[in-house]
Amino acid sequence: MEKFQENLKQAVRSLQIADHMTYVTLPLVNEQRLILKIFDEIHKSIINCINAILNYEYLYKRIQLYANNRENIRTFTDKCAKTYNLTNEQIKKILEILELNKKHKQSAMEFVKQNKVVILSDNLHTQTLDIHKIKEYLLLAKELLMEVNKRVKTN
């Protein structure tokens, strides 16, 4: 199986997990720390979609892949995003998700306050995640996956 197809399968799986946790599990158990797990699954889905796009475009010799992930993300935003009908706002949100995940991985602490998860960085800057932001990110991931599927199936 092609690498991009494997990435798409993983993206769908992560998106299904995130969707189920958002709309079924979280309201049922009402544990706000689940927001971090949901965010992690959304991040995995978006990364797999980006990898699928990059591998698909590389397969047809439209782009060049690099060993550096940052260069590959730049290639995605510069060359592939418009091909897949992504708006500047969607690209900005994707980059925001990638940056927030990086900050979450490096964070010294995270805690729940007033139905929000607060991520505290080393220099005491805070970023918050709540269910509304999670639903927004989930919708973005679904839109990205639909665009990738549409493009891959037409070629």
Contacts in CASP RR format, 6 or more apart in sequence:
PFRMAT RR
TARGET T0000
AUTHOR 0000-0000-0000
METHOD contacts of the structure
MODEL  1
MEKFQENLKQAVRSLQIADHMTYVTLPLVNEQRLILKIFDEIHKSIINCI
NAILNYEYLYKRIQLYANNRENIRTFTDKCAKTYNLTNEQIKKILEILEL
NKKHKQSAMEFVKQNKVVILSDNLHTQTLDIHKIKEYLLLAKELLMEVNK
RVKTN
2 55 0 8 1.000
2 56 0 8 1.000
2 59 0 8 1.000
3 51 0 8 1.000
3 55 0 8 1.000
4 51 0 8 1.000
4 52 0 8 1.000
4 53 0 8 1.000
4 55 0 8 1.000
4 56 0 8 1.000
4 59 0 8 1.000
4 152 0 8 1.000
5 52 0 8 1.000
7 48 0 8 1.000
7 49 0 8 1.000
7 51 0 8 1.000
7 52 0 8 1.000
7 55 0 8 1.000
8 48 0 8 1.000
8 49 0 8 1.000
8 52 0 8 1.000
8 145 0 8 1.000
8 148 0 8 1.000
8 149 0 8 1.000
8 152 0 8 1.000
10 44 0 8 1.000
10 45 0 8 1.000
10 48 0 8 1.000
11 44 0 8 1.000
11 45 0 8 1.000
11 46 0 8 1.000
11 48 0 8 1.000
11 49 0 8 1.000
11 52 0 8 1.000
11 141 0 8 1.000
11 145 0 8 1.000
11 148 0 8 1.000
12 45 0 8 1.000
12 145 0 8 1.000
14 41 0 8 1.000
14 42 0 8 1.000
14 44 0 8 1.000
14 45 0 8 1.000
14 48 0 8 1.000
15 41 0 8 1.000
15 42 0 8 1.000
15 45 0 8 1.000
15 138 0 8 1.000
15 141 0 8 1.000
15 142 0 8 1.000
15 145 0 8 1.000
17 41 0 8 1.000
18 38 0 8 1.000
18 41 0 8 1.000
18 42 0 8 1.000
18 45 0 8 1.000
18 138 0 8 1.000
18 141 0 8 1.000
19 138 0 8 1.000
19 142 0 8 1.000
21 34 0 8 1.000
21 37 0 8 1.000
21 38 0 8 1.000
21 41 0 8 1.000
22 38 0 8 1.000
22 131 0 8 1.000
22 134 0 8 1.000
22 135 0 8 1.000
22 138 0 8 1.000
25 34 0 8 1.000
26 34 0 8 1.000
26 35 0 8 1.000
26 38 0 8 1.000
26 131 0 8 1.000
32 112 0 8 1.000
32 115 0 8 1.000
32 116 0 8 1.000
32 117 0 8 1.000
33 112 0 8 1.000
33 117 0 8 1.000
35 117 0 8 1.000
35 129 0 8 1.000
35 130 0 8 1.000
35 131 0 8 1.000
35 134 0 8 1.000
36 104 0 8 1.000
36 110 0 8 1.000
36 117 0 8 1.000
36 129 0 8 1.000
38 134 0 8 1.000
38 138 0 8 1.000
39 100 0 8 1.000
39 101 0 8 1.000
39 104 0 8 1.000
39 129 0 8 1.000
39 134 0 8 1.000
39 137 0 8 1.000
40 101 0 8 1.000
42 97 0 8 1.000
42 134 0 8 1.000
42 137 0 8 1.000
42 138 0 8 1.000
42 141 0 8 1.000
43 97 0 8 1.000
43 98 0 8 1.000
43 101 0 8 1.000
45 141 0 8 1.000
45 145 0 8 1.000
46 94 0 8 1.000
46 97 0 8 1.000
46 98 0 8 1.000
46 140 0 8 1.000
46 141 0 8 1.000
46 144 0 8 1.000
47 98 0 8 1.000
49 141 0 8 1.000
49 144 0 8 1.000
49 145 0 8 1.000
49 148 0 8 1.000
50 72 0 8 1.000
50 73 0 8 1.000
50 76 0 8 1.000
50 94 0 8 1.000
52 148 0 8 1.000
52 152 0 8 1.000
53 76 0 8 1.000
53 80 0 8 1.000
53 84 0 8 1.000
53 148 0 8 1.000
54 63 0 8 1.000
54 65 0 8 1.000
54 72 0 8 1.000
54 75 0 8 1.000
54 76 0 8 1.000
54 80 0 8 1.000
55 65 0 8 1.000
56 151 0 8 1.000
56 152 0 8 1.000
57 63 0 8 1.000
57 79 0 8 1.000
57 80 0 8 1.000
57 83 0 8 1.000
58 64 0 8 1.000
58 65 0 8 1.000
60 155 0 8 1.000
62 79 0 8 1.000
63 75 0 8 1.000
63 79 0 8 1.000
63 80 0 8 1.000
64 75 0 8 1.000
65 72 0 8 1.000
65 75 0 8 1.000
66 72 0 8 1.000
66 75 0 8 1.000
73 95 0 8 1.000
73 98 0 8 1.000
77 91 0 8 1.000
77 95 0 8 1.000
81 90 0 8 1.000
81 91 0 8 1.000
83 151 0 8 1.000
84 144 0 8 1.000
84 147 0 8 1.000
84 148 0 8 1.000
84 151 0 8 1.000
85 147 0 8 1.000
86 94 0 8 1.000
86 144 0 8 1.000
86 147 0 8 1.000
90 140 0 8 1.000
90 143 0 8 1.000
90 144 0 8 1.000
93 136 0 8 1.000
93 137 0 8 1.000
93 140 0 8 1.000
94 140 0 8 1.000
94 144 0 8 1.000
97 137 0 8 1.000
97 140 0 8 1.000
100 119 0 8 1.000
100 127 0 8 1.000
100 129 0 8 1.000
103 119 0 8 1.000
103 121 0 8 1.000
103 127 0 8 1.000
104 110 0 8 1.000
104 119 0 8 1.000
106 121 0 8 1.000
106 122 0 8 1.000
107 119 0 8 1.000
107 120 0 8 1.000
107 121 0 8 1.000
107 122 0 8 1.000
108 120 0 8 1.000
108 121 0 8 1.000
108 122 0 8 1.000
109 120 0 8 1.000
110 117 0 8 1.000
110 118 0 8 1.000
110 119 0 8 1.000
110 120 0 8 1.000
111 117 0 8 1.000
111 118 0 8 1.000
111 120 0 8 1.000
112 118 0 8 1.000
115 130 0 8 1.000
115 131 0 8 1.000
116 128 0 8 1.000
116 129 0 8 1.000
116 130 0 8 1.000
117 128 0 8 1.000
117 129 0 8 1.000
117 130 0 8 1.000
118 126 0 8 1.000
118 127 0 8 1.000
118 128 0 8 1.000
119 126 0 8 1.000
119 127 0 8 1.000
119 128 0 8 1.000
119 129 0 8 1.000
120 126 0 8 1.000
121 127 0 8 1.000
END
